[in-house]
Amino acid sequence: AFAQNTLIPDQNFEQKLISLGLDTVIDGKVPTSNISSITSLDVSSSSIKDLTGIQDFVNLQTLKCAYNQLTALDVRQNTKLTLLSCYANQIKNLDVRQNKLLQTLECYTNQLSSLDVTQNTALTDLYCFENQLTSLNTSKNTKLNRLYCSDNLIGSLNLTNNPLLFFLNCTNNKIKNLDI
């Protein structure tokens, strides 16, 4: 039997895994057994361009990858995530529809033109300001407490299904219709 490896093409990501004691040498891969049980990972401010390999962190509940140079982030396999902090990158697409346990999503200061949070019914905190969102549907986010969606291109916002909302910042949008 031989060890199953997870490919880590980004050297800065692998270097961060080495500094966290999850890997030993930069060789483009990490033993999957070293990462599959990890529940929390912080690789913020590490000059990472590509988080390929994150899909094998199958038990991840917290992922912090802010202040990197990510243009994409695939967390579809990370179904146990409750906190995703990926702000201050250049992410254009973020699919969180499989992350049904997500409670906090910090995806602000990216280049998102759309964000589907209709499957994230556990969501309490959504920070999606400074993107290029043209719409935001929070009708299924009945547990939402905080919504920061300022500095986007949102035309209307219906918050009638968000009875627990106690903080809202939706300034600097194109809102013509705000239903609370």
QUIHU-V151670 format. One line per field, one symbol per residue. ss: DSSP state (2 for helix, 1 for strand, 0 for the rest). Layout:
BEGIN
ss=???
END
This chain:
BEGIN
ss=000011100022222222200000000011122220000111000000000002220000011100000001100000000011100000001100000000011100000000000000000011100000000000000000011100000001110000000011100000001110
END
